[in-house]
Amino acid sequence: DIQMTQSPPSLSASVGDRVTITCRASQTISTFLNWYQQKPGKAPNLLIYTASNLQSGVPSRFSGSGSGTDFTLTISSLQPEDFGSYYCQQSFSTPFAFGPGTKVDIK
Amino acid sequence: QLQLQESGPGLVKPSETLSLTCTVSGGSISGSNYYWGWIRQPPGKGLEWIGSMYFSGSGSYHPSLKSRVTISVDTPKNQFSLNLSSVTAADTAVYYCARRPRGDWYFDLWGHGTLVTVSS
């Protein structure tokens, strides 16, 4: 099975900051990598699919990059509503594993 | 606008079967280019994919759960369901129903989730 790791586990940043979250796969997954945002008590929400494609309705301050084993989610200018946990998910092969998550707090 | 809503018991006894239903509203579950499935999240923990099924009955399950899981689609009722047998406390989680596009493996629409606790 492909294992996913994320760093950092948590971060605290100020409004307007540029925030970067990293996801790493245990083996190459091409660009089959997706990102979700989850707010407390809510279902996850798809942000980015296949590494760099912005889901409809998601603000353009979110972007994704990477291929192979290393991927990045970037929030270009952090907004107050961006708090929550962010998860990556590989869609290269079953079982389709999620990363452990990165919790983002607003300073 | 398509919406998903989970329903089912919030408490299940150990060794029994967990049964949940996801009702699809605002669109048809059949003849669409989507798979329908389930993902769970133990309290305070990460997400685990359980399985996904097409309306025709083709699909796949997480290997670690395959022996205990059945996902079925009821097209007349526009619903799909999850049955997880022989549950233990480790199956306590929020269960989400979710949709994925056919040919892709990301989940673009989710239900609100329902907490199922396994306890005697």
Interface residues (C-beta under 8 A of the other chain):
Chain A: D1 F32 N34 Y36 K42 A43 P44 N45 L46 Y49 T50 Q55 Y87 Q89 S91 T94 P95 F96 A97 F98 G99 P100 G101
Chain B: G46 L47 E48 W49 S60 H62 P63 S64 Y96 D104 W105 Y106 F107 D108 W110 G111 H112 G113
